[in-house]
C-alpha cells in the first residue's frame, strides 16, 4: 500500500487569500475554496499567534495585503477565515465585522437639517468617487454580501479604523 504525500504551500495560499479578501466580494468563492483546501489538507488554526504557525503566516500575508491599514481591519478578516477553515463556516465579509458596539440611532426621518446634511455628504461622496473608488468597492461588496446600506457604511468606516460612537451621525 503506497502513501501519497501532498505538499501544501501555506504561505502562498495565505497570500492569495489575503489578496482575495482585499479585492472584495468577487473573491469570496476563492476564499471559501482555499478554506476547503486547507480543511481537506488537515490544516487547523490554533488559538494564538504565539503557538500557531498558520496564524503567523496568515497575519503576515494580511499585513502585506493591507499595507497602511489598522491591524483591526485584517484581524477581523482573520477571525472569519479561521472560522471558515476550522469550523467549515462559509467566509463572509459581513461575518468579519468583529464586535459591534452600541449603535447610535442618528437623526430622525423627515428632519430637514439632517436630510440636508445627508444630501451634502452624498454629494461629496459622488464628487470624490474617482478618488475613493476602493472605499466605494468595499461598500458595494458589503451590500452584495447582504448588508443594509447603513451596516455597509458602518462596516467600511470601522474596517478603515474609524471608531463610531453614539450620535456621531449628527
N, CA and C atoms as an extended XYZ file, in Angstrom:
510
Properties=species:S:1:pos:R:3:atomname:S:1:resname:S:1:resid:I:1 pbc="F F F"
N         0.841       -1.172        0.000 N   UNK     1
C         0.000        0.000        0.000 CA  UNK     1
C         0.888        1.238        0.000 C   UNK     1
N         0.672        2.109       -0.948 N   UNK     2
C         1.509        3.307       -1.033 CA  UNK     2
C         0.773        4.504       -0.429 C   UNK     2
N         1.552        5.349        0.160 N   UNK     3
C         1.002        6.563        0.762 CA  UNK     3
C         1.490        7.750       -0.047 C   UNK     3
N         0.552        8.568       -0.486 N   UNK     4
C         0.965        9.758       -1.226 CA  UNK     4
C         1.051       10.928       -0.246 C   UNK     4
N         2.035       11.757       -0.490 N   UNK     5
C         2.223       12.922        0.353 CA  UNK     5
C         1.869       14.153       -0.459 C   UNK     5
N         1.009       14.958        0.092 N   UNK     6
C         0.608       16.187       -0.575 CA  UNK     6
C         1.315       17.346        0.111 C   UNK     6
N         2.055       18.119       -0.663 N   UNK     7
C         2.752       19.276       -0.126 CA  UNK     7
C         1.871       20.497       -0.365 C   UNK     7
N         1.713       21.280        0.673 N   UNK     8
C         0.865       22.454        0.589 CA  UNK     8
C         1.680       23.675        0.989 C   UNK     8
N         1.764       24.649        0.092 N   UNK     9
C         2.493       25.885        0.367 CA  UNK     9
C         1.528       26.837        1.057 C   UNK     9
N         1.497       26.780        2.387 N   UNK    10
C         0.538       27.596        3.140 CA  UNK    10
C         0.831       29.081        3.004 C   UNK    10
N         2.079       29.474        2.915 N   UNK    11
C         2.409       30.900        2.796 CA  UNK    11
C         1.817       31.463        1.508 C   UNK    11
N         2.003       30.766        0.398 N   UNK    12
C         1.445       31.224       -0.880 CA  UNK    12
C        -0.082       31.226       -0.832 C   UNK    12
N        -0.654       30.196       -0.226 N   UNK    13
C        -2.096       30.117       -0.134 CA  UNK    13
C        -2.642       31.267        0.713 C   UNK    13
N        -2.009       31.557        1.858 N   UNK    14
C        -2.447       32.659        2.712 CA  UNK    14
C        -2.289       34.000        2.012 C   UNK    14
N        -1.214       34.177        1.252 N   UNK    15
C        -1.046       35.414        0.486 CA  UNK    15
C        -2.187       35.572       -0.516 C   UNK    15
N        -2.557       34.478       -1.164 N   UNK    16
C        -3.662       34.506       -2.112 CA  UNK    16
C        -4.982       34.846       -1.439 C   UNK    16
N        -5.214       34.262       -0.273 N   UNK    17
C        -6.445       34.545        0.461 CA  UNK    17
C        -6.480       36.006        0.885 C   UNK    17
N        -5.380       36.507        1.424 N   UNK    18
C        -5.326       37.897        1.875 CA  UNK    18
C        -5.619       38.846        0.711 C   UNK    18
N        -5.021       38.587       -0.444 N   UNK    19
C        -5.268       39.430       -1.612 CA  UNK    19
C        -6.708       39.279       -2.102 C   UNK    19
N        -7.229       38.075       -2.040 N   UNK    20
C        -8.614       37.850       -2.448 CA  UNK    20
C        -9.577       38.624       -1.559 C   UNK    20
N        -9.344       38.563       -0.251 N   UNK    21
C       -10.209       39.298        0.671 CA  UNK    21
C       -10.108       40.783        0.373 C   UNK    21
N        -8.896       41.256        0.175 N   UNK    22
C        -8.693       42.676       -0.092 CA  UNK    22
C        -9.396       43.106       -1.381 C   UNK    22
N        -9.427       42.243       -2.356 N   UNK    23
C       -10.035       42.586       -3.640 CA  UNK    23
C       -11.556       42.500       -3.636 C   UNK    23
N       -12.143       42.013       -2.575 N   UNK    24
C       -13.580       42.105       -2.407 CA  UNK    24
C       -14.376       40.871       -2.729 C   UNK    24
N       -15.656       41.098       -2.901 N   UNK    25
C       -16.632       40.034       -2.997 CA  UNK    25
C       -16.377       39.049       -4.124 C   UNK    25
N       -15.864       39.496       -5.246 N   UNK    26
C       -15.623       38.591       -6.364 CA  UNK    26
C       -14.713       37.448       -5.948 C   UNK    26
N       -13.989       37.642       -4.872 N   UNK    27
C       -13.044       36.637       -4.420 CA  UNK    27
C       -13.612       35.730       -3.334 C   UNK    27
N       -14.852       35.948       -2.920 N   UNK    28
C       -15.427       35.142       -1.838 CA  UNK    28
C       -15.373       33.653       -2.179 C   UNK    28
N       -15.707       33.309       -3.417 N   UNK    29
C       -15.644       31.898       -3.811 CA  UNK    29
C       -14.223       31.372       -3.701 C   UNK    29
N       -13.249       32.185       -4.088 N   UNK    30
C       -11.848       31.800       -3.986 CA  UNK    30
C       -11.442       31.608       -2.521 C   UNK    30
N       -11.877       32.515       -1.660 N   UNK    31
C       -11.557       32.421       -0.236 CA  UNK    31
C       -12.170       31.152        0.348 C   UNK    31
N       -13.438       30.909        0.045 N   UNK    32
C       -14.088       29.694        0.549 CA  UNK    32
C       -13.430       28.437       -0.004 C   UNK    32
N       -13.017       28.475       -1.275 N   UNK    33
C       -12.313       27.338       -1.866 CA  UNK    33
C       -10.979       27.081       -1.179 C   UNK    33
N       -10.266       28.152       -0.827 N   UNK    34
C        -8.997       27.995       -0.117 CA  UNK    34
C        -9.222       27.435        1.282 C   UNK    34
N       -10.298       27.856        1.922 N   UNK    35
C       -10.617       27.318        3.249 CA  UNK    35
C       -10.892       25.819        3.167 C   UNK    35
N       -11.607       25.416        2.138 N   UNK    36
C       -11.891       23.988        1.947 CA  UNK    36
C       -10.598       23.225        1.683 C   UNK    36
N        -9.720       23.789        0.849 N   UNK    37
C        -8.434       23.154        0.569 CA  UNK    37
C        -7.641       22.947        1.853 C   UNK    37
N        -7.589       23.969        2.685 N   UNK    38
C        -6.863       23.860        3.956 CA  UNK    38
C        -7.510       22.819        4.872 C   UNK    38
N        -8.828       22.862        4.972 N   UNK    39
C        -9.545       21.913        5.832 CA  UNK    39
C        -9.315       20.480        5.362 C   UNK    39
N        -9.398       20.249        4.047 N   UNK    40
C        -9.195       18.905        3.499 CA  UNK    40
C        -7.761       18.423        3.680 C   UNK    40
N        -6.810       19.375        3.764 N   UNK    41
C        -5.409       19.013        3.974 CA  UNK    41
C        -5.103       18.789        5.456 C   UNK    41
N        -6.111       18.959        6.301 N   UNK    42
C        -5.919       18.734        7.733 CA  UNK    42
C        -5.327       19.926        8.472 C   UNK    42
N        -5.318       21.097        7.835 N   UNK    43
C        -4.801       22.304        8.488 CA  UNK    43
C        -5.855       22.806        9.456 C   UNK    43
N        -5.424       23.100       10.662 N   UNK    44
C        -6.320       23.668       11.671 CA  UNK    44
C        -5.562       24.786       12.369 C   UNK    44
N        -6.191       25.955       12.444 N   UNK    45
C        -5.568       27.087       13.118 CA  UNK    45
C        -5.640       26.889       14.624 C   UNK    45
N        -4.534       27.206       15.296 N   UNK    46
C        -4.533       27.214       16.748 CA  UNK    46
C        -5.178       28.496       17.248 C   UNK    46
N        -5.222       28.644       18.562 N   UNK    47
C        -5.923       29.783       19.155 CA  UNK    47
C        -5.091       31.051       19.231 C   UNK    47
N        -3.783       30.950       19.095 N   UNK    48
C        -2.929       32.114       19.319 CA  UNK    48
C        -1.821       32.188       18.283 C   UNK    48
N        -1.413       33.428       17.949 N   UNK    49
C        -0.270       33.604       17.048 CA  UNK    49
C         1.019       33.143       17.717 C   UNK    49
N         1.013       33.089       19.040 N   UNK    50
C         2.209       32.652       19.766 CA  UNK    50
C         2.479       31.166       19.571 C   UNK    50
N         1.424       30.395       19.342 N   UNK    51
C         1.596       28.942       19.254 CA  UNK    51
C         1.206       28.345       17.907 C   UNK    51
N         0.708       29.159       16.983 N   UNK    52
C         0.221       28.631       15.706 CA  UNK    52
C         0.953       29.270       14.534 C   UNK    52
N         1.744       28.447       13.842 N   UNK    53
C         2.489       28.955       12.687 CA  UNK    53
C         1.564       29.446       11.579 C   UNK    53
N         0.383       28.838       11.445 N   UNK    54
C        -0.549       29.247       10.392 CA  UNK    54
C        -1.116       30.638       10.672 C   UNK    54
N        -1.375       30.937       11.911 N   UNK    55
C        -1.853       32.284       12.270 CA  UNK    55
C        -0.765       33.323       11.966 C   UNK    55
N         0.477       32.981       12.274 N   UNK    56
C         1.591       33.896       11.996 CA  UNK    56
C         1.714       34.123       10.493 C   UNK    56
N         1.673       33.052        9.712 N   UNK    57
C         1.792       33.165        8.262 CA  UNK    57
C         0.643       33.979        7.677 C   UNK    57
N        -0.568       33.705        8.152 N   UNK    58
C        -1.728       34.418        7.623 CA  UNK    58
C        -1.698       35.882        8.047 C   UNK    58
N        -1.292       36.159        9.278 N   UNK    59
C        -1.173       37.551        9.738 CA  UNK    59
C        -0.159       38.303        8.879 C   UNK    59
N         0.956       37.668        8.573 N   UNK    60
C         1.963       38.304        7.711 CA  UNK    60
C         1.392       38.588        6.316 C   UNK    60
N         0.631       37.633        5.782 N   UNK    61
C         0.023       37.815        4.465 CA  UNK    61
C        -0.987       38.964        4.495 C   UNK    61
N        -1.760       39.046        5.563 N   UNK    62
C        -2.747       40.116        5.680 CA  UNK    62
C        -2.059       41.474        5.817 C   UNK    62
N        -1.007       41.545        6.614 N   UNK    63
C        -0.263       42.801        6.768 CA  UNK    63
C         0.294       43.254        5.425 C   UNK    63
N         0.758       42.306        4.640 N   UNK    64
C         1.312       42.621        3.327 CA  UNK    64
C         0.227       43.150        2.382 C   UNK    64
N        -0.944       42.533        2.417 N   UNK    65
C        -2.031       42.943        1.528 CA  UNK    65
C        -2.693       44.239        1.986 C   UNK    65
N        -2.737       44.463        3.276 N   UNK    66
C        -3.437       45.617        3.844 CA  UNK    66
C        -2.451       46.662        4.354 C   UNK    66
N        -1.429       46.947        3.580 N   UNK    67
C        -0.422       47.936        3.991 CA  UNK    67
C        -1.084       49.260        4.356 C   UNK    67
N        -0.683       49.812        5.504 N   UNK    68
C        -1.192       51.099        5.929 CA  UNK    68
C        -2.558       51.057        6.585 C   UNK    68
N        -3.139       49.892        6.743 N   UNK    69
C        -4.457       49.771        7.379 CA  UNK    69
C        -4.286       49.379        8.839 C   UNK    69
N        -5.298       49.655        9.615 N   UNK    70
C        -5.282       49.287       11.028 CA  UNK    70
C        -5.257       47.767       11.158 C   UNK    70
N        -4.550       47.284       12.166 N   UNK    71
C        -4.470       45.842       12.393 CA  UNK    71
C        -5.853       45.249       12.622 C   UNK    71
N        -6.746       46.024       13.225 N   UNK    72
C        -8.109       45.559       13.486 CA  UNK    72
C        -8.807       45.158       12.185 C   UNK    72
N        -8.495       45.856       11.110 N   UNK    73
C        -9.122       45.569        9.820 CA  UNK    73
C        -8.861       44.134        9.412 C   UNK    73
N        -7.605       43.758        9.345 N   UNK    74
C        -7.326       42.398        8.891 CA  UNK    74
C        -7.502       41.368        9.997 C   UNK    74
N        -7.454       41.782       11.245 N   UNK    75
C        -7.692       40.845       12.349 CA  UNK    75
C        -9.122       40.313       12.281 C   UNK    75
N       -10.069       41.173       11.917 N   UNK    76
C       -11.454       40.725       11.772 CA  UNK    76
C       -11.591       39.726       10.626 C   UNK    76
N       -10.892       39.986        9.517 N   UNK    77
C       -10.928       39.041        8.406 CA  UNK    77
C       -10.290       37.717        8.809 C   UNK    77
N        -9.207       37.789        9.582 N   UNK    78
C        -8.549       36.567       10.019 CA  UNK    78
C        -9.512       35.727       10.858 C   UNK    78
N       -10.235       36.370       11.760 N   UNK    79
C       -11.186       35.653       12.606 CA  UNK    79
C       -12.218       34.920       11.750 C   UNK    79
N       -12.744       35.603       10.746 N   UNK    80
C       -13.745       34.990        9.870 CA  UNK    80
C       -13.138       33.850        9.054 C   UNK    80
N       -11.902       34.027        8.570 N   UNK    81
C       -11.274       32.978        7.768 CA  UNK    81
C       -10.918       31.767        8.628 C   UNK    81
N       -10.434       31.999        9.832 N   UNK    82
C       -10.105       30.891       10.738 CA  UNK    82
C       -11.365       30.074       11.025 C   UNK    82
N       -12.491       30.741       11.255 N   UNK    83
C       -13.752       30.028       11.477 CA  UNK    83
C       -14.128       29.217       10.244 C   UNK    83
N       -13.845       29.778        9.075 N   UNK    84
C       -14.141       29.075        7.837 CA  UNK    84
C       -13.313       27.797        7.707 C   UNK    84
N       -12.034       27.905        8.040 N   UNK    85
C       -11.151       26.739        7.940 CA  UNK    85
C       -11.453       25.732        9.052 C   UNK    85
N       -11.470       26.205       10.289 N   UNK    86
C       -11.608       25.298       11.432 CA  UNK    86
C       -13.004       24.709       11.573 C   UNK    86
N       -14.034       25.510       11.293 N   UNK    87
C       -15.402       25.084       11.583 CA  UNK    87
C       -16.259       24.830       10.350 C   UNK    87
N       -15.721       25.117        9.169 N   UNK    88
C       -16.489       24.897        7.946 CA  UNK    88
C       -17.546       25.963        7.690 C   UNK    88
N       -17.458       27.088        8.386 N   UNK    89
C       -18.391       28.198        8.196 CA  UNK    89
C       -17.999       28.932        6.916 C   UNK    89
N       -18.967       29.220        6.065 N   UNK    90
C       -18.656       29.946        4.835 CA  UNK    90
C       -18.126       31.329        5.177 C   UNK    90
N       -17.033       31.720        4.525 N   UNK    91
C       -16.458       33.046        4.758 CA  UNK    91
C       -17.408       34.099        4.215 C   UNK    91
N       -17.550       35.170        4.955 N   UNK    92
C       -18.397       36.281        4.543 CA  UNK    92
C       -17.774       37.566        5.043 C   UNK    92
N       -17.772       38.598        4.216 N   UNK    93
C       -17.232       39.883        4.660 CA  UNK    93
C       -18.033       40.433        5.822 C   UNK    93
N       -19.330       40.201        5.833 N   UNK    94
C       -20.138       40.730        6.929 CA  UNK    94
C       -19.893       39.958        8.222 C   UNK    94
N       -19.454       38.707        8.131 N   UNK    95
C       -19.162       37.970        9.360 CA  UNK    95
C       -17.819       38.375        9.935 C   UNK    95
N       -17.063       39.177        9.213 N   UNK    96
C       -15.748       39.593        9.684 CA  UNK    96
C       -15.766       40.990       10.294 C   UNK    96
N       -16.957       41.491       10.590 N   UNK    97
C       -17.083       42.833       11.150 CA  UNK    97
C       -16.480       42.953       12.535 C   UNK    97
N       -16.398       41.888       13.261 N   UNK    98
C       -15.941       41.992       14.642 CA  UNK    98
C       -17.112       42.371       15.519 C   UNK    98
N       -16.793       42.790       16.725 N   UNK    99
C       -17.875       43.121       17.646 CA  UNK    99
C       -18.489       44.452       17.256 C   UNK    99
N       -19.775       44.535       17.422 N   UNK   100
C       -20.445       45.793       17.157 CA  UNK   100
C       -20.803       46.418       18.486 C   UNK   100
N       -20.373       47.633       18.646 N   UNK   101
C       -20.672       48.359       19.870 CA  UNK   101
C       -22.062       48.950       19.715 C   UNK   101
N       -22.535       49.602       20.746 N   UNK   102
C       -23.861       50.217       20.703 CA  UNK   102
C       -23.993       51.119       19.493 C   UNK   102
N       -25.024       50.917       18.734 N   UNK   103
C       -25.214       51.699       17.515 CA  UNK   103
C       -26.073       52.909       17.820 C   UNK   103
N       -25.624       54.056       17.369 N   UNK   104
C       -26.409       55.268       17.522 CA  UNK   104
C       -27.569       55.257       16.547 C   UNK   104
N       -28.638       55.935       16.901 N   UNK   105
C       -29.818       55.940       16.046 CA  UNK   105
C       -29.746       57.023       14.981 C   UNK   105
N       -28.922       58.051       15.199 N   UNK   106
C       -28.809       59.106       14.198 CA  UNK   106
C       -30.045       59.991       14.186 C   UNK   106
N       -30.195       60.754       13.139 N   UNK   107
C       -31.297       61.693       13.036 CA  UNK   107
C       -32.573       60.972       12.635 C   UNK   107
N       -33.690       61.599       12.943 N   UNK   108
C       -34.980       61.008       12.612 CA  UNK   108
C       -35.343       61.315       11.167 C   UNK   108
N       -36.061       60.388       10.554 N   UNK   109
C       -36.524       60.596        9.183 CA  UNK   109
C       -37.396       61.844        9.138 C   UNK   109
N       -37.250       62.614        8.104 N   UNK   110
C       -38.045       63.816        7.937 CA  UNK   110
C       -37.403       65.059        8.534 C   UNK   110
N       -36.296       64.905        9.262 N   UNK   111
C       -35.586       66.045        9.844 CA  UNK   111
C       -34.873       66.771        8.700 C   UNK   111
N       -35.370       67.988        8.367 N   UNK   112
C       -34.863       68.740        7.211 CA  UNK   112
C       -33.362       68.982        7.308 C   UNK   112
N       -32.887       69.382        8.482 N   UNK   113
C       -31.466       69.654        8.668 CA  UNK   113
C       -30.637       68.391        8.437 C   UNK   113
N       -31.101       67.285        9.001 N   UNK   114
C       -30.383       66.018        8.836 CA  UNK   114
C       -30.417       65.573        7.376 C   UNK   114
N       -31.544       65.787        6.710 N   UNK   115
C       -31.655       65.426        5.295 CA  UNK   115
C       -30.672       66.241        4.461 C   UNK   115
N       -30.586       67.546        4.749 N   UNK   116
C       -29.637       68.401        4.030 CA  UNK   116
C       -28.203       67.932        4.249 C   UNK   116
N       -27.877       67.547        5.490 N   UNK   117
C       -26.523       67.054        5.793 CA  UNK   117
C       -26.232       65.766        5.037 C   UNK   117
N       -27.235       64.894        4.981 N   UNK   118
C       -27.057       63.623        4.276 CA  UNK   118
C       -26.861       63.872        2.784 C   UNK   118
N       -27.657       64.741        2.210 N   UNK   119
C       -27.513       65.040        0.784 CA  UNK   119
C       -26.158       65.684        0.496 C   UNK   119
N       -25.712       66.547        1.386 N   UNK   120
C       -24.396       67.161        1.230 CA  UNK   120
C       -23.297       66.101        1.289 C   UNK   120
N       -23.441       65.176        2.223 N   UNK   121
C       -22.451       64.094        2.345 CA  UNK   121
C       -22.450       63.218        1.093 C   UNK   121
N       -23.642       62.897        0.581 N   UNK   122
C       -23.725       62.090       -0.637 CA  UNK   122
C       -23.117       62.824       -1.830 C   UNK   122
N       -23.330       64.130       -1.897 N   UNK   123
C       -22.736       64.920       -2.969 CA  UNK   123
C       -21.209       64.857       -2.878 C   UNK   123
N       -20.677       64.964       -1.677 N   UNK   124
C       -19.221       64.869       -1.500 CA  UNK   124
C       -18.696       63.497       -1.902 C   UNK   124
N       -19.421       62.443       -1.552 N   UNK   125
C       -19.022       61.094       -1.952 CA  UNK   125
C       -19.009       60.988       -3.467 C   UNK   125
N       -20.055       61.520       -4.112 N   UNK   126
C       -20.136       61.465       -5.566 CA  UNK   126
C       -18.977       62.225       -6.194 C   UNK   126
N       -18.660       63.402       -5.674 N   UNK   127
C       -17.559       64.206       -6.213 CA  UNK   127
C       -16.213       63.502       -6.065 C   UNK   127
N       -16.058       62.752       -4.988 N   UNK   128
C       -14.778       62.096       -4.710 CA  UNK   128
C       -14.756       60.631       -5.134 C   UNK   128
N       -15.761       60.196       -5.870 N   UNK   129
C       -15.858       58.771       -6.193 CA  UNK   129
C       -14.647       58.243       -6.950 C   UNK   129
N       -14.036       59.061       -7.790 N   UNK   130
C       -12.846       58.599       -8.512 CA  UNK   130
C       -11.677       58.411       -7.544 C   UNK   130
N       -11.599       59.258       -6.533 N   UNK   131
C       -10.527       59.166       -5.548 CA  UNK   131
C       -10.770       58.006       -4.593 C   UNK   131
N       -12.021       57.845       -4.195 N   UNK   132
C       -12.353       56.847       -3.185 CA  UNK   132
C       -12.942       55.579       -3.747 C   UNK   132
N       -12.529       55.209       -4.947 N   UNK   133
C       -13.106       54.029       -5.588 CA  UNK   133
C       -12.964       52.776       -4.738 C   UNK   133
N       -11.816       52.596       -4.067 N   UNK   134
C       -11.633       51.394       -3.253 CA  UNK   134
C       -12.604       51.372       -2.078 C   UNK   134
N       -12.918       52.538       -1.509 N   UNK   135
C       -13.883       52.603       -0.413 CA  UNK   135
C       -15.279       52.277       -0.936 C   UNK   135
N       -15.627       52.815       -2.102 N   UNK   136
C       -16.929       52.514       -2.680 CA  UNK   136
C       -17.053       51.032       -3.028 C   UNK   136
N       -15.969       50.423       -3.466 N   UNK   137
C       -15.982       48.980       -3.745 CA  UNK   137
C       -16.239       48.209       -2.458 C   UNK   137
N       -15.649       48.660       -1.350 N   UNK   138
C       -15.896       47.999       -0.062 CA  UNK   138
C       -17.372       48.103        0.326 C   UNK   138
N       -17.981       49.269        0.104 N   UNK   139
C       -19.407       49.435        0.399 CA  UNK   139
C       -20.228       48.514       -0.496 C   UNK   139
N       -19.930       48.509       -1.798 N   UNK   140
C       -20.657       47.642       -2.731 CA  UNK   140
C       -20.499       46.175       -2.352 C   UNK   140
N       -19.312       45.794       -1.916 N   UNK   141
C       -19.049       44.420       -1.515 CA  UNK   141
C       -19.914       44.037       -0.322 C   UNK   141
N       -19.960       44.904        0.676 N   UNK   142
C       -20.778       44.625        1.858 CA  UNK   142
C       -22.258       44.549        1.487 C   UNK   142
N       -22.705       45.425        0.579 N   UNK   143
C       -24.101       45.390        0.138 CA  UNK   143
C       -24.402       44.078       -0.580 C   UNK   143
N       -23.489       43.657       -1.454 N   UNK   144
C       -23.690       42.418       -2.192 CA  UNK   144
C       -23.661       41.205       -1.274 C   UNK   144
N       -23.043       41.373       -0.102 N   UNK   145
C       -22.945       40.284        0.864 CA  UNK   145
C       -24.145       40.266        1.806 C   UNK   145
N       -25.137       41.128        1.529 N   UNK   146
C       -26.377       41.097        2.290 CA  UNK   146
C       -26.519       42.161        3.361 C   UNK   146
N       -25.568       43.054        3.495 N   UNK   147
C       -25.677       44.112        4.498 CA  UNK   147
C       -26.647       45.187        4.027 C   UNK   147
N       -27.254       45.867        4.999 N   UNK   148
C       -28.035       47.054        4.663 CA  UNK   148
C       -27.054       48.167        4.338 C   UNK   148
N       -27.532       49.254        3.731 N   UNK   149
C       -26.653       50.367        3.393 CA  UNK   149
C       -26.009       50.934        4.661 C   UNK   149
N       -26.796       51.115        5.711 N   UNK   150
C       -26.254       51.657        6.962 CA  UNK   150
C       -25.182       50.731        7.537 C   UNK   150
N       -25.447       49.421        7.535 N   UNK   151
C       -24.455       48.468        8.049 CA  UNK   151
C       -23.207       48.443        7.168 C   UNK   151
N       -23.387       48.563        5.858 N   UNK   152
C       -22.246       48.564        4.939 CA  UNK   152
C       -21.349       49.767        5.194 C   UNK   152
N       -21.965       50.934        5.380 N   UNK   153
C       -21.183       52.138        5.655 CA  UNK   153
C       -20.472       52.013        6.995 C   UNK   153
N       -21.194       51.536        8.002 N   UNK   154
C       -20.587       51.340        9.328 CA  UNK   154
C       -19.413       50.370        9.237 C   UNK   154
N       -19.609       49.281        8.508 N   UNK   155
C       -18.555       48.283        8.348 CA  UNK   155
C       -17.305       48.896        7.708 C   UNK   155
N       -17.488       49.660        6.620 N   UNK   156
C       -16.351       50.253        5.913 CA  UNK   156
C       -15.630       51.257        6.800 C   UNK   156
N       -16.387       52.074        7.523 N   UNK   157
C       -15.748       53.036        8.421 CA  UNK   157
C       -14.925       52.324        9.496 C   UNK   157
N       -15.519       51.313       10.142 N   UNK   158
C       -14.808       50.591       11.196 CA  UNK   158
C       -13.631       49.806       10.634 C   UNK   158
N       -13.809       49.217        9.457 N   UNK   159
C       -12.723       48.442        8.846 CA  UNK   159
C       -11.531       49.320        8.491 C   UNK   159
N       -11.797       50.616        8.314 N   UNK   160
C       -10.731       51.550        7.992 CA  UNK   160
C       -10.262       52.328        9.217 C   UNK   160
N       -10.582       51.795       10.402 N   UNK   161
C       -10.046       52.346       11.639 CA  UNK   161
C       -10.807       53.514       12.225 C   UNK   161
N       -12.005       53.781       11.741 N   UNK   162
C       -12.792       54.886       12.279 CA  UNK   162
C       -13.782       54.310       13.283 C   UNK   162
N       -13.610       54.698       14.539 N   UNK   163
C       -14.499       54.228       15.605 CA  UNK   163
C       -15.766       55.067       15.592 C   UNK   163
N       -16.897       54.402       15.606 N   UNK   164
C       -18.172       55.104       15.626 CA  UNK   164
C       -18.693       55.137       17.057 C   UNK   164
N       -19.248       56.262       17.429 N   UNK   165
C       -19.857       56.356       18.741 CA  UNK   165
C       -21.295       56.833       18.584 C   UNK   165
N       -22.057       56.658       19.622 N   UNK   166
C       -23.467       57.026       19.597 CA  UNK   166
C       -23.607       58.509       19.260 C   UNK   166
N       -24.491       58.802       18.320 N   UNK   167
C       -24.782       60.182       17.964 CA  UNK   167
C       -23.771       60.821       17.023 C   UNK   167
N       -22.856       60.044       16.447 N   UNK   168
C       -21.834       60.613       15.572 CA  UNK   168
C       -22.401       61.078       14.243 C   UNK   168
N       -23.581       60.616       13.888 N   UNK   169
C       -24.167       60.990       12.596 CA  UNK   169
C       -24.700       62.411       12.607 C   UNK   169
N       -24.698       63.078       13.745 N   UNK   170
C       -25.259       64.424       13.836 CA  UNK   170
C       -24.359       65.465       13.252 C   UNK   170
